[in-house]
């Protein structure tokens, strides 16, 4: 019976979990004021987090999650480009 409780993770599941943790860490650090919402670190954590979740969809596709994470990647990418331009 204990064998049924074991979860078999594939490589894409691990990438997706890493992405989830990156987004949650970014949000936590933003809420605790350790990161700025316009800072590069915050934007990169969101970008790589969303990309990791997109990779996890290789295992089982979900259109809603795909659209959400694609939007998250695009918004994060825009934020990174805008931050870089403002620093110049």
Gaussian input, Z-matrix of N, CA and C with variables (Angstrom, degrees):
# hf/3-21g

backbone

0 1
 N
 C     1     B1
 C     2     B2     1     A1
 N     3     B3     2     A2     1     D1
 C     4     B4     3     A3     2     D2
 C     5     B5     4     A4     3     D3
 N     6     B6     5     A5     4     D4
 C     7     B7     6     A6     5     D5
 C     8     B8     7     A7     6     D6
 N     9     B9     8     A8     7     D7
 C    10    B10     9     A9     8     D8
 C    11    B11    10    A10     9     D9
 N    12    B12    11    A11    10    D10
 C    13    B13    12    A12    11    D11
 C    14    B14    13    A13    12    D12
 N    15    B15    14    A14    13    D13
 C    16    B16    15    A15    14    D14
 C    17    B17    16    A16    15    D15
 N    18    B18    17    A17    16    D16
 C    19    B19    18    A18    17    D17
 C    20    B20    19    A19    18    D18
 N    21    B21    20    A20    19    D19
 C    22    B22    21    A21    20    D20
 C    23    B23    22    A22    21    D21
 N    24    B24    23    A23    22    D22
 C    25    B25    24    A24    23    D23
 C    26    B26    25    A25    24    D24
 N    27    B27    26    A26    25    D25
 C    28    B28    27    A27    26    D26
 C    29    B29    28    A28    27    D27
 N    30    B30    29    A29    28    D28
 C    31    B31    30    A30    29    D29
 C    32    B32    31    A31    30    D30
 N    33    B33    32    A32    31    D31
 C    34    B34    33    A33    32    D32
 C    35    B35    34    A34    33    D33
 N    36    B36    35    A35    34    D34
 C    37    B37    36    A36    35    D35
 C    38    B38    37    A37    36    D36
 N    39    B39    38    A38    37    D37
 C    40    B40    39    A39    38    D38
 C    41    B41    40    A40    39    D39
 N    42    B42    41    A41    40    D40
 C    43    B43    42    A42    41    D41
 C    44    B44    43    A43    42    D42
 N    45    B45    44    A44    43    D43
 C    46    B46    45    A45    44    D44
 C    47    B47    46    A46    45    D45
 N    48    B48    47    A47    46    D46
 C    49    B49    48    A48    47    D47
 C    50    B50    49    A49    48    D48
 N    51    B51    50    A50    49    D49
 C    52    B52    51    A51    50    D50
 C    53    B53    52    A52    51    D51
 N    54    B54    53    A53    52    D52
 C    55    B55    54    A54    53    D53
 C    56    B56    55    A55    54    D54
 N    57    B57    56    A56    55    D55
 C    58    B58    57    A57    56    D56
 C    59    B59    58    A58    57    D57
 N    60    B60    59    A59    58    D58
 C    61    B61    60    A60    59    D59
 C    62    B62    61    A61    60    D60
 N    63    B63    62    A62    61    D61
 C    64    B64    63    A63    62    D62
 C    65    B65    64    A64    63    D63
 N    66    B66    65    A65    64    D64
 C    67    B67    66    A66    65    D65
 C    68    B68    67    A67    66    D66
 N    69    B69    68    A68    67    D67
 C    70    B70    69    A69    68    D68
 C    71    B71    70    A70    69    D69
 N    72    B72    71    A71    70    D70
 C    73    B73    72    A72    71    D71
 C    74    B74    73    A73    72    D72
 N    75    B75    74    A74    73    D73
 C    76    B76    75    A75    74    D74
 C    77    B77    76    A76    75    D75
 N    78    B78    77    A77    76    D76
 C    79    B79    78    A78    77    D77
 C    80    B80    79    A79    78    D78
 N    81    B81    80    A80    79    D79
 C    82    B82    81    A81    80    D80
 C    83    B83    82    A82    81    D81
 N    84    B84    83    A83    82    D82
 C    85    B85    84    A84    83    D83
 C    86    B86    85    A85    84    D84
 N    87    B87    86    A86    85    D85
 C    88    B88    87    A87    86    D86
 C    89    B89    88    A88    87    D87
 N    90    B90    89    A89    88    D88
 C    91    B91    90    A90    89    D89
 C    92    B92    91    A91    90    D90
 N    93    B93    92    A92    91    D91
 C    94    B94    93    A93    92    D92
 C    95    B95    94    A94    93    D93
 N    96    B96    95    A95    94    D94
 C    97    B97    96    A96    95    D95
 C    98    B98    97    A97    96    D96
 N    99    B99    98    A98    97    D97
 C   100   B100    99    A99    98    D98
 C   101   B101   100   A100    99    D99
 N   102   B102   101   A101   100   D100
 C   103   B103   102   A102   101   D101
 C   104   B104   103   A103   102   D102
 N   105   B105   104   A104   103   D103
 C   106   B106   105   A105   104   D104
 C   107   B107   106   A106   105   D105
 N   108   B108   107   A107   106   D106
 C   109   B109   108   A108   107   D107
 C   110   B110   109   A109   108   D108
 N   111   B111   110   A110   109   D109
 C   112   B112   111   A111   110   D110
 C   113   B113   112   A112   111   D111
 N   114   B114   113   A113   112   D112
 C   115   B115   114   A114   113   D113
 C   116   B116   115   A115   114   D114
 N   117   B117   116   A116   115   D115
 C   118   B118   117   A117   116   D116
 C   119   B119   118   A118   117   D117
 N   120   B120   119   A119   118   D118
 C   121   B121   120   A120   119   D119
 C   122   B122   121   A121   120   D120
 N   123   B123   122   A122   121   D121
 C   124   B124   123   A123   122   D122
 C   125   B125   124   A124   123   D123
 N   126   B126   125   A125   124   D124
 C   127   B127   126   A126   125   D125
 C   128   B128   127   A127   126   D126
 N   129   B129   128   A128   127   D127
 C   130   B130   129   A129   128   D128
 C   131   B131   130   A130   129   D129
 N   132   B132   131   A131   130   D130
 C   133   B133   132   A132   131   D131
 C   134   B134   133   A133   132   D132
 N   135   B135   134   A134   133   D133
 C   136   B136   135   A135   134   D134
 C   137   B137   136   A136   135   D135
 N   138   B138   137   A137   136   D136
 C   139   B139   138   A138   137   D137
 C   140   B140   139   A139   138   D138
 N   141   B141   140   A140   139   D139
 C   142   B142   141   A141   140   D140
 C   143   B143   142   A142   141   D141
 N   144   B144   143   A143   142   D142
 C   145   B145   144   A144   143   D143
 C   146   B146   145   A145   144   D144
 N   147   B147   146   A146   145   D145
 C   148   B148   147   A147   146   D146
 C   149   B149   148   A148   147   D147
 N   150   B150   149   A149   148   D148
 C   151   B151   150   A150   149   D149
 C   152   B152   151   A151   150   D150
 N   153   B153   152   A152   151   D151
 C   154   B154   153   A153   152   D152
 C   155   B155   154   A154   153   D153
 N   156   B156   155   A155   154   D154
 C   157   B157   156   A156   155   D155
 C   158   B158   157   A157   156   D156
 N   159   B159   158   A158   157   D157
 C   160   B160   159   A159   158   D158
 C   161   B161   160   A160   159   D159
 N   162   B162   161   A161   160   D160
 C   163   B163   162   A162   161   D161
 C   164   B164   163   A163   162   D162
 N   165   B165   164   A164   163   D163
 C   166   B166   165   A165   164   D164
 C   167   B167   166   A166   165   D165
 N   168   B168   167   A167   166   D166
 C   169   B169   168   A168   167   D167
 C   170   B170   169   A169   168   D168
 N   171   B171   170   A170   169   D169
 C   172   B172   171   A171   170   D170
 C   173   B173   172   A172   171   D171
 N   174   B174   173   A173   172   D172
 C   175   B175   174   A174   173   D173
 C   176   B176   175   A175   174   D174
 N   177   B177   176   A176   175   D175
 C   178   B178   177   A177   176   D176
 C   179   B179   178   A178   177   D177
 N   180   B180   179   A179   178   D178
 C   181   B181   180   A180   179   D179
 C   182   B182   181   A181   180   D180
 N   183   B183   182   A182   181   D181
 C   184   B184   183   A183   182   D182
 C   185   B185   184   A184   183   D183
 N   186   B186   185   A185   184   D184
 C   187   B187   186   A186   185   D185
 C   188   B188   187   A187   186   D186
 N   189   B189   188   A188   187   D187
 C   190   B190   189   A189   188   D188
 C   191   B191   190   A190   189   D189
 N   192   B192   191   A191   190   D190
 C   193   B193   192   A192   191   D191
 C   194   B194   193   A193   192   D192
 N   195   B195   194   A194   193   D193
 C   196   B196   195   A195   194   D194
 C   197   B197   196   A196   195   D195
 N   198   B198   197   A197   196   D196
 C   199   B199   198   A198   197   D197
 C   200   B200   199   A199   198   D198
 N   201   B201   200   A200   199   D199
 C   202   B202   201   A201   200   D200
 C   203   B203   202   A202   201   D201
 N   204   B204   203   A203   202   D202
 C   205   B205   204   A204   203   D203
 C   206   B206   205   A205   204   D204
 N   207   B207   206   A206   205   D205
 C   208   B208   207   A207   206   D206
 C   209   B209   208   A208   207   D207
 N   210   B210   209   A209   208   D208
 C   211   B211   210   A210   209   D209
 C   212   B212   211   A211   210   D210
 N   213   B213   212   A212   211   D211
 C   214   B214   213   A213   212   D212
 C   215   B215   214   A214   213   D213
 N   216   B216   215   A215   214   D214
 C   217   B217   216   A216   215   D215
 C   218   B218   217   A217   216   D216
 N   219   B219   218   A218   217   D217
 C   220   B220   219   A219   218   D218
 C   221   B221   220   A220   219   D219
 N   222   B222   221   A221   220   D220
 C   223   B223   222   A222   221   D221
 C   224   B224   223   A223   222   D222
 N   225   B225   224   A224   223   D223
 C   226   B226   225   A225   224   D224
 C   227   B227   226   A226   225   D225
 N   228   B228   227   A227   226   D226
 C   229   B229   228   A228   227   D227
 C   230   B230   229   A229   228   D228
 N   231   B231   230   A230   229   D229
 C   232   B232   231   A231   230   D230
 C   233   B233   232   A232   231   D231
 N   234   B234   233   A233   232   D232
 C   235   B235   234   A234   233   D233
 C   236   B236   235   A235   234   D234
 N   237   B237   236   A236   235   D235
 C   238   B238   237   A237   236   D236
 C   239   B239   238   A238   237   D237
 N   240   B240   239   A239   238   D238
 C   241   B241   240   A240   239   D239
 C   242   B242   241   A241   240   D240
 N   243   B243   242   A242   241   D241
 C   244   B244   243   A243   242   D242
 C   245   B245   244   A244   243   D243
 N   246   B246   245   A245   244   D244
 C   247   B247   246   A246   245   D245
 C   248   B248   247   A247   246   D246
 N   249   B249   248   A248   247   D247
 C   250   B250   249   A249   248   D248
 C   251   B251   250   A250   249   D249
 N   252   B252   251   A251   250   D250
 C   253   B253   252   A252   251   D251
 C   254   B254   253   A253   252   D252
 N   255   B255   254   A254   253   D253
 C   256   B256   255   A255   254   D254
 C   257   B257   256   A256   255   D255
 N   258   B258   257   A257   256   D256
 C   259   B259   258   A258   257   D257
 C   260   B260   259   A259   258   D258
 N   261   B261   260   A260   259   D259
 C   262   B262   261   A261   260   D260
 C   263   B263   262   A262   261   D261

   B1=1.4485
   B2=1.5289
   B3=1.3099
   B4=1.4596
   B5=1.5202
   B6=1.3280
   B7=1.4602
   B8=1.5228
   B9=1.3113
   B10=1.4626
   B11=1.5241
   B12=1.3167
   B13=1.4600
   B14=1.5266
   B15=1.3198
   B16=1.4619
   B17=1.5264
   B18=1.3208
   B19=1.4584
   B20=1.5240
   B21=1.3118
   B22=1.4564
   B23=1.5255
   B24=1.3057
   B25=1.4589
   B26=1.5199
   B27=1.3091
   B28=1.4584
   B29=1.5251
   B30=1.3152
   B31=1.4664
   B32=1.5259
   B33=1.3452
   B34=1.4646
   B35=1.5298
   B36=1.3318
   B37=1.4650
   B38=1.5242
   B39=1.3108
   B40=1.4667
   B41=1.5283
   B42=1.3340
   B43=1.4674
   B44=1.5270
   B45=1.3223
   B46=1.4557
   B47=1.5148
   B48=1.3282
   B49=1.4679
   B50=1.5282
   B51=1.3152
   B52=1.4695
   B53=1.5204
   B54=1.3270
   B55=1.4592
   B56=1.5165
   B57=1.3234
   B58=1.4632
   B59=1.5233
   B60=1.3243
   B61=1.4682
   B62=1.5261
   B63=1.3358
   B64=1.4710
   B65=1.5235
   B66=1.3304
   B67=1.4630
   B68=1.5214
   B69=1.3198
   B70=1.4693
   B71=1.5242
   B72=1.3319
   B73=1.4639
   B74=1.5232
   B75=1.3357
   B76=1.4668
   B77=1.5208
   B78=1.3108
   B79=1.4571
   B80=1.5297
   B81=1.3270
   B82=1.4649
   B83=1.5299
   B84=1.3241
   B85=1.4652
   B86=1.5262
   B87=1.3254
   B88=1.4643
   B89=1.5296
   B90=1.3247
   B91=1.4603
   B92=1.5247
   B93=1.3220
   B94=1.4609
   B95=1.5287
   B96=1.3285
   B97=1.4667
   B98=1.5262
   B99=1.3165
   B100=1.4591
   B101=1.5237
   B102=1.3347
   B103=1.4563
   B104=1.5228
   B105=1.3210
   B106=1.4633
   B107=1.5267
   B108=1.3146
   B109=1.4562
   B110=1.5154
   B111=1.3101
   B112=1.4636
   B113=1.5252
   B114=1.3179
   B115=1.4616
   B116=1.5161
   B117=1.3114
   B118=1.4596
   B119=1.5247
   B120=1.3149
   B121=1.4715
   B122=1.5210
   B123=1.3198
   B124=1.4649
   B125=1.5289
   B126=1.3241
   B127=1.4650
   B128=1.5265
   B129=1.3397
   B130=1.4639
   B131=1.5321
   B132=1.3370
   B133=1.4654
   B134=1.5262
   B135=1.3177
   B136=1.4595
   B137=1.5218
   B138=1.3130
   B139=1.4590
   B140=1.5286
   B141=1.3348
   B142=1.4622
   B143=1.5225
   B144=1.3195
   B145=1.4600
   B146=1.5165
   B147=1.3166
   B148=1.4616
   B149=1.5248
   B150=1.3208
   B151=1.4626
   B152=1.5279
   B153=1.3300
   B154=1.4680
   B155=1.5184
   B156=1.3096
   B157=1.4644
   B158=1.5226
   B159=1.3277
   B160=1.4624
   B161=1.5251
   B162=1.3208
   B163=1.4657
   B164=1.5283
   B165=1.3278
   B166=1.4688
   B167=1.5227
   B168=1.3225
   B169=1.4614
   B170=1.5240
   B171=1.3262
   B172=1.4636
   B173=1.5308
   B174=1.3300
   B175=1.4640
   B176=1.5091
   B177=1.3029
   B178=1.4659
   B179=1.5128
   B180=1.3298
   B181=1.4580
   B182=1.5222
   B183=1.3344
   B184=1.4576
   B185=1.5242
   B186=1.3213
   B187=1.4600
   B188=1.5281
   B189=1.3167
   B190=1.4680
   B191=1.5259
   B192=1.3118
   B193=1.4683
   B194=1.5280
   B195=1.3204
   B196=1.4563
   B197=1.5301
   B198=1.3405
   B199=1.4678
   B200=1.5252
   B201=1.3202
   B202=1.4649
   B203=1.5240
   B204=1.3083
   B205=1.4659
   B206=1.5233
   B207=1.3340
   B208=1.4593
   B209=1.5303
   B210=1.3246
   B211=1.4635
   B212=1.5169
   B213=1.3323
   B214=1.4646
   B215=1.5290
   B216=1.3208
   B217=1.4699
   B218=1.5297
   B219=1.3261
   B220=1.4642
   B221=1.5268
   B222=1.3171
   B223=1.4662
   B224=1.5295
   B225=1.3291
   B226=1.4663
   B227=1.5203
   B228=1.3268
   B229=1.4664
   B230=1.5150
   B231=1.3306
   B232=1.4673
   B233=1.5281
   B234=1.3244
   B235=1.4607
   B236=1.5227
   B237=1.3102
   B238=1.4683
   B239=1.5293
   B240=1.3235
   B241=1.4664
   B242=1.5276
   B243=1.3204
   B244=1.4582
   B245=1.5271
   B246=1.3262
   B247=1.4710
   B248=1.5187
   B249=1.3376
   B250=1.4671
   B251=1.5288
   B252=1.3275
   B253=1.4701
   B254=1.5174
   B255=1.3329
   B256=1.4548
   B257=1.5177
   B258=1.3205
   B259=1.4682
   B260=1.5249
   B261=1.3153
   B262=1.4783
   B263=1.4542
   A1=111.24
   A2=118.09
   A3=120.73
   A4=111.79
   A5=117.85
   A6=119.91
   A7=111.64
   A8=117.99
   A9=121.19
   A10=112.01
   A11=117.69
   A12=121.88
   A13=112.48
   A14=117.54
   A15=121.27
   A16=109.19
   A17=115.62
   A18=121.15
   A19=108.03
   A20=116.17
   A21=121.20
   A22=108.39
   A23=116.59
   A24=121.38
   A25=110.28
   A26=114.82
   A27=121.60
   A28=107.92
   A29=117.36
   A30=121.13
   A31=111.55
   A32=116.90
   A33=119.98
   A34=111.77
   A35=117.32
   A36=120.21
   A37=110.71
   A38=116.08
   A39=121.40
   A40=110.09
   A41=117.02
   A42=120.97
   A43=109.55
   A44=117.41
   A45=121.71
   A46=112.68
   A47=116.67
   A48=120.17
   A49=110.58
   A50=116.25
   A51=119.72
   A52=111.18
   A53=116.64
   A54=120.65
   A55=112.31
   A56=115.54
   A57=120.10
   A58=110.65
   A59=116.05
   A60=119.99
   A61=111.67
   A62=116.89
   A63=120.33
   A64=110.78
   A65=117.29
   A66=120.39
   A67=110.79
   A68=116.65
   A69=119.58
   A70=111.54
   A71=117.01
   A72=120.47
   A73=110.33
   A74=116.61
   A75=120.24
   A76=110.50
   A77=116.77
   A78=120.44
   A79=111.67
   A80=116.37
   A81=120.47
   A82=110.64
   A83=116.35
   A84=120.39
   A85=111.69
   A86=116.98
   A87=120.55
   A88=110.13
   A89=117.04
   A90=121.15
   A91=112.44
   A92=116.68
   A93=120.55
   A94=111.63
   A95=115.92
   A96=124.15
   A97=113.80
   A98=115.49
   A99=119.91
   A100=111.35
   A101=115.71
   A102=121.74
   A103=108.84
   A104=114.46
   A105=120.87
   A106=108.53
   A107=116.34
   A108=120.63
   A109=113.69
   A110=116.73
   A111=120.67
   A112=112.32
   A113=116.56
   A114=120.57
   A115=112.75
   A116=115.55
   A117=121.88
   A118=111.83
   A119=118.09
   A120=120.90
   A121=111.01
   A122=116.39
   A123=120.78
   A124=110.56
   A125=115.97
   A126=120.11
   A127=111.95
   A128=116.70
   A129=119.96
   A130=111.96
   A131=116.72
   A132=119.12
   A133=110.50
   A134=116.99
   A135=120.61
   A136=112.06
   A137=116.89
   A138=120.78
   A139=111.31
   A140=116.20
   A141=119.15
   A142=112.02
   A143=116.27
   A144=119.36
   A145=111.58
   A146=116.46
   A147=120.43
   A148=111.26
   A149=116.62
   A150=120.09
   A151=110.48
   A152=116.64
   A153=120.04
   A154=112.08
   A155=116.43
   A156=119.81
   A157=110.13
   A158=117.59
   A159=120.01
   A160=111.04
   A161=117.05
   A162=120.92
   A163=110.51
   A164=116.48
   A165=119.59
   A166=112.35
   A167=117.39
   A168=120.77
   A169=112.74
   A170=116.76
   A171=120.89
   A172=109.17
   A173=116.68
   A174=121.10
   A175=113.26
   A176=116.93
   A177=121.36
   A178=107.41
   A179=115.63
   A180=120.89
   A181=110.70
   A182=115.13
   A183=122.71
   A184=106.00
   A185=116.83
   A186=121.10
   A187=112.35
   A188=117.49
   A189=120.66
   A190=111.29
   A191=116.46
   A192=120.79
   A193=109.72
   A194=117.37
   A195=120.92
   A196=111.26
   A197=116.59
   A198=120.34
   A199=111.86
   A200=116.86
   A201=120.69
   A202=111.13
   A203=117.00
   A204=120.45
   A205=111.79
   A206=117.57
   A207=120.15
   A208=109.71
   A209=116.50
   A210=120.34
   A211=110.56
   A212=117.41
   A213=122.20
   A214=110.14
   A215=116.91
   A216=121.43
   A217=109.95
   A218=116.90
   A219=120.33
   A220=112.00
   A221=117.11
   A222=120.64
   A223=110.31
   A224=116.87
   A225=120.20
   A226=110.99
   A227=116.01
   A228=120.00
   A229=111.61
   A230=116.07
   A231=120.53
   A232=110.71
   A233=116.82
   A234=121.00
   A235=112.13
   A236=116.56
   A237=120.80
   A238=109.91
   A239=116.62
   A240=120.67
   A241=110.28
   A242=116.92
   A243=120.85
   A244=111.52
   A245=116.89
   A246=120.86
   A247=110.74
   A248=116.71
   A249=120.26
   A250=110.49
   A251=116.02
   A252=119.79
   A253=111.72
   A254=116.93
   A255=120.54
   A256=112.60
   A257=117.18
   A258=120.70
   A259=111.92
   A260=117.27
   A261=121.16
   A262=112.16
   D1=-33.91
   D2=179.94
   D3=-68.84
   D4=-26.28
   D5=178.64
   D6=-64.58
   D7=-30.27
   D8=179.41
   D9=-65.40
   D10=-23.22
   D11=-177.70
   D12=-80.53
   D13=-10.26
   D14=-178.86
   D15=-76.43
   D16=130.86
   D17=178.69
   D18=-100.84
   D19=125.30
   D20=178.43
   D21=-91.43
   D22=111.20
   D23=-179.75
   D24=-97.38
   D25=136.67
   D26=174.09
   D27=-94.05
   D28=170.02
   D29=-178.34
   D30=-58.54
   D31=-38.78
   D32=-178.74
   D33=-70.46
   D34=-27.68
   D35=174.48
   D36=-65.99
   D37=-41.28
   D38=-179.62
   D39=-66.51
   D40=-40.90
   D41=176.65
   D42=-62.08
   D43=-42.89
   D44=178.92
   D45=-64.17
   D46=-40.25
   D47=176.54
   D48=-63.96
   D49=-40.75
   D50=176.17
   D51=-61.24
   D52=-40.72
   D53=177.66
   D54=-63.58
   D55=-42.32
   D56=177.83
   D57=-61.62
   D58=-44.52
   D59=179.31
   D60=-63.68
   D61=-36.53
   D62=179.00
   D63=-64.44
   D64=-44.72
   D65=179.53
   D66=-65.73
   D67=-43.18
   D68=178.83
   D69=-64.37
   D70=-39.21
   D71=177.94
   D72=-63.93
   D73=-42.95
   D74=178.75
   D75=-60.20
   D76=-45.01
   D77=-179.10
   D78=-65.80
   D79=-42.42
   D80=178.09
   D81=-61.70
   D82=-46.93
   D83=-179.33
   D84=-65.13
   D85=-32.93
   D86=175.39
   D87=-66.93
   D88=-45.33
   D89=-177.82
   D90=-67.05
   D91=-31.07
   D92=178.85
   D93=-89.35
   D94=6.69
   D95=177.42
   D96=61.31
   D97=29.09
   D98=174.88
   D99=-90.33
   D100=-16.55
   D101=175.69
   D102=-130.55
   D103=152.86
   D104=174.07
   D105=-94.01
   D106=142.15
   D107=178.48
   D108=-64.67
   D109=-18.32
   D110=177.48
   D111=-103.53
   D112=3.03
   D113=-178.72
   D114=-77.53
   D115=153.21
   D116=-178.14
   D117=-62.50
   D118=-40.72
   D119=-178.78
   D120=-60.81
   D121=-45.45
   D122=179.26
   D123=-60.88
   D124=-46.09
   D125=-178.73
   D126=-64.65
   D127=-40.71
   D128=179.47
   D129=-67.06
   D130=-40.06
   D131=176.67
   D132=-59.70
   D133=-41.94
   D134=178.02
   D135=-67.55
   D136=-42.38
   D137=-179.81
   D138=-62.38
   D139=-51.94
   D140=-178.70
   D141=-69.39
   D142=-31.88
   D143=176.50
   D144=-63.90
   D145=-48.83
   D146=179.53
   D147=-64.57
   D148=-38.72
   D149=178.04
   D150=-63.37
   D151=-39.89
   D152=177.62
   D153=-62.86
   D154=-40.18
   D155=177.90
   D156=-67.35
   D157=-38.00
   D158=175.69
   D159=-60.33
   D160=-42.10
   D161=178.43
   D162=-60.88
   D163=-36.95
   D164=-178.39
   D165=-64.16
   D166=-19.33
   D167=179.73
   D168=-72.70
   D169=-6.86
   D170=173.72
   D171=-59.31
   D172=-37.05
   D173=-178.01
   D174=-72.05
   D175=-46.14
   D176=178.22
   D177=-149.72
   D178=112.04
   D179=-175.24
   D180=-73.84
   D181=141.20
   D182=176.35
   D183=-139.49
   D184=113.98
   D185=-174.45
   D186=-61.29
   D187=-41.26
   D188=-179.32
   D189=-61.87
   D190=-46.03
   D191=179.38
   D192=-66.28
   D193=-40.37
   D194=178.58
   D195=-57.94
   D196=-48.67
   D197=-178.97
   D198=-64.96
   D199=-41.09
   D200=178.74
   D201=-62.46
   D202=-48.34
   D203=-176.53
   D204=-72.40
   D205=-32.56
   D206=174.89
   D207=-63.07
   D208=-44.36
   D209=176.63
   D210=-61.98
   D211=-39.31
   D212=179.89
   D213=-63.26
   D214=-41.60
   D215=177.95
   D216=-64.16
   D217=-45.36
   D218=-178.28
   D219=-64.91
   D220=-43.71
   D221=179.44
   D222=-65.64
   D223=-42.09
   D224=178.10
   D225=-63.83
   D226=-42.13
   D227=177.54
   D228=-61.23
   D229=-42.65
   D230=176.22
   D231=-60.57
   D232=-44.09
   D233=179.56
   D234=-61.90
   D235=-38.62
   D236=179.27
   D237=-66.11
   D238=-47.54
   D239=-179.90
   D240=-61.39
   D241=-44.50
   D242=-179.82
   D243=-63.31
   D244=-42.85
   D245=179.02
   D246=-62.81
   D247=-40.13
   D248=-179.43
   D249=-66.16
   D250=-41.18
   D251=179.17
   D252=-65.28
   D253=-39.29
   D254=179.95
   D255=-68.22
   D256=-28.68
   D257=-179.96
   D258=-74.87
   D259=-21.02
   D260=-179.10
   D261=-75.02

